[in-house]
């Protein structure tokens, strides 16, 4: 029997609900405010079939460009033939959540600003750039009474 090429083909694990997340959708999902310009992750919720995105967009991150009472419009980049196409997808709010991809950057901005203000009060300069982590120093791991030994090959001998 030939396999299906349907709209939700091969999505058994993709649209599966998480552990202890089955059943009705929580009301807090509907109380989250979304604004134009917010970065959101698309994660389809199989408890609500209406407004569900295509399986390609599951797990993608996009930017909101339109907000309606029950849904939002999201711009997602899609690779087609070696180029990026800007796709506009309308998705109900049950299938999206705010992305945490910029949280580390925003935390770093706040931390740098606080360090800058503190350094300015003291009258000194502070480096706010990220510095790559250097390799760890070399060291020898040894236990008590088991010192490292240097091993050398045995000289070549011929017995004729």
MODELLER restraints for C-alpha pairs under 7 A, 6 or more apart:
rsr = mdl.restraints
at = mdl.atoms
rsr.add(forms.Gaussian(group=physical.xy_distance, feature=features.Distance(at['CA:8:A'], at['CA:55:A']), mean=6.73, stdev=0.5))
rsr.add(forms.Gaussian(group=physical.xy_distance, feature=features.Distance(at['CA:15:A'], at['CA:44:A']), mean=6.40, stdev=0.5))
rsr.add(forms.Gaussian(group=physical.xy_distance, feature=features.Distance(at['CA:15:A'], at['CA:45:A']), mean=6.66, stdev=0.5))
rsr.add(forms.Gaussian(group=physical.xy_distance, feature=features.Distance(at['CA:15:A'], at['CA:46:A']), mean=5.70, stdev=0.5))
rsr.add(forms.Gaussian(group=physical.xy_distance, feature=features.Distance(at['CA:29:A'], at['CA:94:A']), mean=6.52, stdev=0.5))
rsr.add(forms.Gaussian(group=physical.xy_distance, feature=features.Distance(at['CA:35:A'], at['CA:67:A']), mean=6.86, stdev=0.5))
rsr.add(forms.Gaussian(group=physical.xy_distance, feature=features.Distance(at['CA:36:A'], at['CA:64:A']), mean=5.07, stdev=0.5))
rsr.add(forms.Gaussian(group=physical.xy_distance, feature=features.Distance(at['CA:36:A'], at['CA:65:A']), mean=5.11, stdev=0.5))
rsr.add(forms.Gaussian(group=physical.xy_distance, feature=features.Distance(at['CA:36:A'], at['CA:66:A']), mean=6.05, stdev=0.5))
rsr.add(forms.Gaussian(group=physical.xy_distance, feature=features.Distance(at['CA:36:A'], at['CA:67:A']), mean=6.80, stdev=0.5))
rsr.add(forms.Gaussian(group=physical.xy_distance, feature=features.Distance(at['CA:37:A'], at['CA:63:A']), mean=5.71, stdev=0.5))
rsr.add(forms.Gaussian(group=physical.xy_distance, feature=features.Distance(at['CA:37:A'], at['CA:64:A']), mean=5.19, stdev=0.5))
rsr.add(forms.Gaussian(group=physical.xy_distance, feature=features.Distance(at['CA:37:A'], at['CA:65:A']), mean=6.24, stdev=0.5))
rsr.add(forms.Gaussian(group=physical.xy_distance, feature=features.Distance(at['CA:38:A'], at['CA:63:A']), mean=5.69, stdev=0.5))
rsr.add(forms.Gaussian(group=physical.xy_distance, feature=features.Distance(at['CA:38:A'], at['CA:64:A']), mean=5.53, stdev=0.5))
rsr.add(forms.Gaussian(group=physical.xy_distance, feature=features.Distance(at['CA:39:A'], at['CA:62:A']), mean=5.75, stdev=0.5))
rsr.add(forms.Gaussian(group=physical.xy_distance, feature=features.Distance(at['CA:39:A'], at['CA:63:A']), mean=4.62, stdev=0.5))
rsr.add(forms.Gaussian(group=physical.xy_distance, feature=features.Distance(at['CA:39:A'], at['CA:64:A']), mean=6.53, stdev=0.5))
rsr.add(forms.Gaussian(group=physical.xy_distance, feature=features.Distance(at['CA:39:A'], at['CA:98:A']), mean=6.26, stdev=0.5))
rsr.add(forms.Gaussian(group=physical.xy_distance, feature=features.Distance(at['CA:39:A'], at['CA:99:A']), mean=5.68, stdev=0.5))
rsr.add(forms.Gaussian(group=physical.xy_distance, feature=features.Distance(at['CA:40:A'], at['CA:61:A']), mean=5.70, stdev=0.5))
rsr.add(forms.Gaussian(group=physical.xy_distance, feature=features.Distance(at['CA:40:A'], at['CA:62:A']), mean=5.59, stdev=0.5))
rsr.add(forms.Gaussian(group=physical.xy_distance, feature=features.Distance(at['CA:40:A'], at['CA:63:A']), mean=6.18, stdev=0.5))
rsr.add(forms.Gaussian(group=physical.xy_distance, feature=features.Distance(at['CA:40:A'], at['CA:96:A']), mean=6.32, stdev=0.5))
rsr.add(forms.Gaussian(group=physical.xy_distance, feature=features.Distance(at['CA:40:A'], at['CA:97:A']), mean=5.48, stdev=0.5))
rsr.add(forms.Gaussian(group=physical.xy_distance, feature=features.Distance(at['CA:40:A'], at['CA:98:A']), mean=4.42, stdev=0.5))
rsr.add(forms.Gaussian(group=physical.xy_distance, feature=features.Distance(at['CA:40:A'], at['CA:99:A']), mean=4.63, stdev=0.5))
rsr.add(forms.Gaussian(group=physical.xy_distance, feature=features.Distance(at['CA:41:A'], at['CA:59:A']), mean=6.40, stdev=0.5))
rsr.add(forms.Gaussian(group=physical.xy_distance, feature=features.Distance(at['CA:41:A'], at['CA:60:A']), mean=5.81, stdev=0.5))
rsr.add(forms.Gaussian(group=physical.xy_distance, feature=features.Distance(at['CA:41:A'], at['CA:61:A']), mean=4.42, stdev=0.5))
rsr.add(forms.Gaussian(group=physical.xy_distance, feature=features.Distance(at['CA:41:A'], at['CA:62:A']), mean=6.50, stdev=0.5))
rsr.add(forms.Gaussian(group=physical.xy_distance, feature=features.Distance(at['CA:41:A'], at['CA:96:A']), mean=5.64, stdev=0.5))
rsr.add(forms.Gaussian(group=physical.xy_distance, feature=features.Distance(at['CA:41:A'], at['CA:97:A']), mean=5.47, stdev=0.5))
rsr.add(forms.Gaussian(group=physical.xy_distance, feature=features.Distance(at['CA:41:A'], at['CA:98:A']), mean=6.16, stdev=0.5))
rsr.add(forms.Gaussian(group=physical.xy_distance, feature=features.Distance(at['CA:41:A'], at['CA:99:A']), mean=5.27, stdev=0.5))
rsr.add(forms.Gaussian(group=physical.xy_distance, feature=features.Distance(at['CA:42:A'], at['CA:57:A']), mean=6.63, stdev=0.5))
rsr.add(forms.Gaussian(group=physical.xy_distance, feature=features.Distance(at['CA:42:A'], at['CA:58:A']), mean=5.53, stdev=0.5))
rsr.add(forms.Gaussian(group=physical.xy_distance, feature=features.Distance(at['CA:42:A'], at['CA:59:A']), mean=5.38, stdev=0.5))
rsr.add(forms.Gaussian(group=physical.xy_distance, feature=features.Distance(at['CA:42:A'], at['CA:60:A']), mean=5.49, stdev=0.5))
rsr.add(forms.Gaussian(group=physical.xy_distance, feature=features.Distance(at['CA:42:A'], at['CA:61:A']), mean=6.15, stdev=0.5))
rsr.add(forms.Gaussian(group=physical.xy_distance, feature=features.Distance(at['CA:42:A'], at['CA:95:A']), mean=5.95, stdev=0.5))
rsr.add(forms.Gaussian(group=physical.xy_distance, feature=features.Distance(at['CA:42:A'], at['CA:96:A']), mean=4.59, stdev=0.5))
rsr.add(forms.Gaussian(group=physical.xy_distance, feature=features.Distance(at['CA:42:A'], at['CA:97:A']), mean=6.76, stdev=0.5))
rsr.add(forms.Gaussian(group=physical.xy_distance, feature=features.Distance(at['CA:43:A'], at['CA:58:A']), mean=5.13, stdev=0.5))
rsr.add(forms.Gaussian(group=physical.xy_distance, feature=features.Distance(at['CA:43:A'], at['CA:59:A']), mean=5.44, stdev=0.5))
rsr.add(forms.Gaussian(group=physical.xy_distance, feature=features.Distance(at['CA:43:A'], at['CA:95:A']), mean=5.20, stdev=0.5))
rsr.add(forms.Gaussian(group=physical.xy_distance, feature=features.Distance(at['CA:43:A'], at['CA:96:A']), mean=5.63, stdev=0.5))
rsr.add(forms.Gaussian(group=physical.xy_distance, feature=features.Distance(at['CA:44:A'], at['CA:52:A']), mean=6.11, stdev=0.5))
rsr.add(forms.Gaussian(group=physical.xy_distance, feature=features.Distance(at['CA:44:A'], at['CA:53:A']), mean=6.66, stdev=0.5))
rsr.add(forms.Gaussian(group=physical.xy_distance, feature=features.Distance(at['CA:44:A'], at['CA:58:A']), mean=6.04, stdev=0.5))
rsr.add(forms.Gaussian(group=physical.xy_distance, feature=features.Distance(at['CA:44:A'], at['CA:95:A']), mean=4.50, stdev=0.5))
rsr.add(forms.Gaussian(group=physical.xy_distance, feature=features.Distance(at['CA:45:A'], at['CA:94:A']), mean=6.41, stdev=0.5))
rsr.add(forms.Gaussian(group=physical.xy_distance, feature=features.Distance(at['CA:45:A'], at['CA:95:A']), mean=5.37, stdev=0.5))
rsr.add(forms.Gaussian(group=physical.xy_distance, feature=features.Distance(at['CA:51:A'], at['CA:91:A']), mean=5.26, stdev=0.5))
rsr.add(forms.Gaussian(group=physical.xy_distance, feature=features.Distance(at['CA:51:A'], at['CA:92:A']), mean=4.87, stdev=0.5))
rsr.add(forms.Gaussian(group=physical.xy_distance, feature=features.Distance(at['CA:52:A'], at['CA:91:A']), mean=6.19, stdev=0.5))
rsr.add(forms.Gaussian(group=physical.xy_distance, feature=features.Distance(at['CA:52:A'], at['CA:92:A']), mean=6.74, stdev=0.5))
rsr.add(forms.Gaussian(group=physical.xy_distance, feature=features.Distance(at['CA:52:A'], at['CA:95:A']), mean=6.59, stdev=0.5))
rsr.add(forms.Gaussian(group=physical.xy_distance, feature=features.Distance(at['CA:53:A'], at['CA:91:A']), mean=6.00, stdev=0.5))
rsr.add(forms.Gaussian(group=physical.xy_distance, feature=features.Distance(at['CA:61:A'], at['CA:76:A']), mean=6.66, stdev=0.5))
rsr.add(forms.Gaussian(group=physical.xy_distance, feature=features.Distance(at['CA:62:A'], at['CA:74:A']), mean=5.76, stdev=0.5))
rsr.add(forms.Gaussian(group=physical.xy_distance, feature=features.Distance(at['CA:62:A'], at['CA:75:A']), mean=5.26, stdev=0.5))
rsr.add(forms.Gaussian(group=physical.xy_distance, feature=features.Distance(at['CA:62:A'], at['CA:76:A']), mean=4.70, stdev=0.5))
rsr.add(forms.Gaussian(group=physical.xy_distance, feature=features.Distance(at['CA:63:A'], at['CA:74:A']), mean=5.37, stdev=0.5))
rsr.add(forms.Gaussian(group=physical.xy_distance, feature=features.Distance(at['CA:63:A'], at['CA:75:A']), mean=5.24, stdev=0.5))
rsr.add(forms.Gaussian(group=physical.xy_distance, feature=features.Distance(at['CA:64:A'], at['CA:72:A']), mean=6.67, stdev=0.5))
rsr.add(forms.Gaussian(group=physical.xy_distance, feature=features.Distance(at['CA:64:A'], at['CA:73:A']), mean=5.65, stdev=0.5))
rsr.add(forms.Gaussian(group=physical.xy_distance, feature=features.Distance(at['CA:64:A'], at['CA:74:A']), mean=4.43, stdev=0.5))
rsr.add(forms.Gaussian(group=physical.xy_distance, feature=features.Distance(at['CA:64:A'], at['CA:75:A']), mean=6.30, stdev=0.5))
rsr.add(forms.Gaussian(group=physical.xy_distance, feature=features.Distance(at['CA:65:A'], at['CA:73:A']), mean=5.55, stdev=0.5))
rsr.add(forms.Gaussian(group=physical.xy_distance, feature=features.Distance(at['CA:65:A'], at['CA:74:A']), mean=5.84, stdev=0.5))
rsr.add(forms.Gaussian(group=physical.xy_distance, feature=features.Distance(at['CA:65:A'], at['CA:75:A']), mean=6.70, stdev=0.5))
rsr.add(forms.Gaussian(group=physical.xy_distance, feature=features.Distance(at['CA:66:A'], at['CA:72:A']), mean=5.53, stdev=0.5))
rsr.add(forms.Gaussian(group=physical.xy_distance, feature=features.Distance(at['CA:66:A'], at['CA:73:A']), mean=4.67, stdev=0.5))
rsr.add(forms.Gaussian(group=physical.xy_distance, feature=features.Distance(at['CA:67:A'], at['CA:73:A']), mean=6.31, stdev=0.5))
rsr.add(forms.Gaussian(group=physical.xy_distance, feature=features.Distance(at['CA:70:A'], at['CA:92:A']), mean=5.96, stdev=0.5))
rsr.add(forms.Gaussian(group=physical.xy_distance, feature=features.Distance(at['CA:70:A'], at['CA:93:A']), mean=6.45, stdev=0.5))
rsr.add(forms.Gaussian(group=physical.xy_distance, feature=features.Distance(at['CA:71:A'], at['CA:90:A']), mean=6.76, stdev=0.5))
rsr.add(forms.Gaussian(group=physical.xy_distance, feature=features.Distance(at['CA:71:A'], at['CA:91:A']), mean=5.50, stdev=0.5))
rsr.add(forms.Gaussian(group=physical.xy_distance, feature=features.Distance(at['CA:71:A'], at['CA:92:A']), mean=3.96, stdev=0.5))
rsr.add(forms.Gaussian(group=physical.xy_distance, feature=features.Distance(at['CA:71:A'], at['CA:93:A']), mean=5.27, stdev=0.5))
rsr.add(forms.Gaussian(group=physical.xy_distance, feature=features.Distance(at['CA:72:A'], at['CA:90:A']), mean=5.76, stdev=0.5))
rsr.add(forms.Gaussian(group=physical.xy_distance, feature=features.Distance(at['CA:72:A'], at['CA:91:A']), mean=5.60, stdev=0.5))
rsr.add(forms.Gaussian(group=physical.xy_distance, feature=features.Distance(at['CA:72:A'], at['CA:92:A']), mean=6.24, stdev=0.5))
rsr.add(forms.Gaussian(group=physical.xy_distance, feature=features.Distance(at['CA:72:A'], at['CA:93:A']), mean=6.69, stdev=0.5))
rsr.add(forms.Gaussian(group=physical.xy_distance, feature=features.Distance(at['CA:73:A'], at['CA:88:A']), mean=6.52, stdev=0.5))
rsr.add(forms.Gaussian(group=physical.xy_distance, feature=features.Distance(at['CA:73:A'], at['CA:89:A']), mean=5.58, stdev=0.5))
rsr.add(forms.Gaussian(group=physical.xy_distance, feature=features.Distance(at['CA:73:A'], at['CA:90:A']), mean=4.39, stdev=0.5))
rsr.add(forms.Gaussian(group=physical.xy_distance, feature=features.Distance(at['CA:73:A'], at['CA:91:A']), mean=6.29, stdev=0.5))
rsr.add(forms.Gaussian(group=physical.xy_distance, feature=features.Distance(at['CA:74:A'], at['CA:88:A']), mean=5.63, stdev=0.5))
rsr.add(forms.Gaussian(group=physical.xy_distance, feature=features.Distance(at['CA:74:A'], at['CA:89:A']), mean=5.19, stdev=0.5))
rsr.add(forms.Gaussian(group=physical.xy_distance, feature=features.Distance(at['CA:74:A'], at['CA:90:A']), mean=6.25, stdev=0.5))
rsr.add(forms.Gaussian(group=physical.xy_distance, feature=features.Distance(at['CA:75:A'], at['CA:86:A']), mean=6.38, stdev=0.5))
rsr.add(forms.Gaussian(group=physical.xy_distance, feature=features.Distance(at['CA:75:A'], at['CA:87:A']), mean=5.59, stdev=0.5))
rsr.add(forms.Gaussian(group=physical.xy_distance, feature=features.Distance(at['CA:75:A'], at['CA:88:A']), mean=4.62, stdev=0.5))
rsr.add(forms.Gaussian(group=physical.xy_distance, feature=features.Distance(at['CA:75:A'], at['CA:89:A']), mean=6.37, stdev=0.5))
rsr.add(forms.Gaussian(group=physical.xy_distance, feature=features.Distance(at['CA:76:A'], at['CA:86:A']), mean=5.86, stdev=0.5))
rsr.add(forms.Gaussian(group=physical.xy_distance, feature=features.Distance(at['CA:76:A'], at['CA:87:A']), mean=5.19, stdev=0.5))
rsr.add(forms.Gaussian(group=physical.xy_distance, feature=features.Distance(at['CA:76:A'], at['CA:88:A']), mean=6.41, stdev=0.5))
rsr.add(forms.Gaussian(group=physical.xy_distance, feature=features.Distance(at['CA:77:A'], at['CA:84:A']), mean=5.95, stdev=0.5))
rsr.add(forms.Gaussian(group=physical.xy_distance, feature=features.Distance(at['CA:77:A'], at['CA:85:A']), mean=5.63, stdev=0.5))
rsr.add(forms.Gaussian(group=physical.xy_distance, feature=features.Distance(at['CA:77:A'], at['CA:86:A']), mean=4.76, stdev=0.5))
rsr.add(forms.Gaussian(group=physical.xy_distance, feature=features.Distance(at['CA:77:A'], at['CA:87:A']), mean=6.00, stdev=0.5))
rsr.add(forms.Gaussian(group=physical.xy_distance, feature=features.Distance(at['CA:78:A'], at['CA:84:A']), mean=5.43, stdev=0.5))
rsr.add(forms.Gaussian(group=physical.xy_distance, feature=features.Distance(at['CA:78:A'], at['CA:85:A']), mean=5.20, stdev=0.5))
rsr.add(forms.Gaussian(group=physical.xy_distance, feature=features.Distance(at['CA:78:A'], at['CA:86:A']), mean=6.44, stdev=0.5))
rsr.add(forms.Gaussian(group=physical.xy_distance, feature=features.Distance(at['CA:78:A'], at['CA:87:A']), mean=6.70, stdev=0.5))
rsr.add(forms.Gaussian(group=physical.xy_distance, feature=features.Distance(at['CA:79:A'], at['CA:85:A']), mean=6.30, stdev=0.5))
rsr.add(forms.Gaussian(group=physical.xy_distance, feature=features.Distance(at['CA:112:A'], at['CA:128:A']), mean=6.09, stdev=0.5))
rsr.add(forms.Gaussian(group=physical.xy_distance, feature=features.Distance(at['CA:116:A'], at['CA:126:A']), mean=6.92, stdev=0.5))
rsr.add(forms.Gaussian(group=physical.xy_distance, feature=features.Distance(at['CA:119:A'], at['CA:125:A']), mean=6.19, stdev=0.5))
rsr.add(forms.Gaussian(group=physical.xy_distance, feature=features.Distance(at['CA:119:A'], at['CA:126:A']), mean=6.41, stdev=0.5))
rsr.add(forms.Gaussian(group=physical.xy_distance, feature=features.Distance(at['CA:142:A'], at['CA:148:A']), mean=6.96, stdev=0.5))
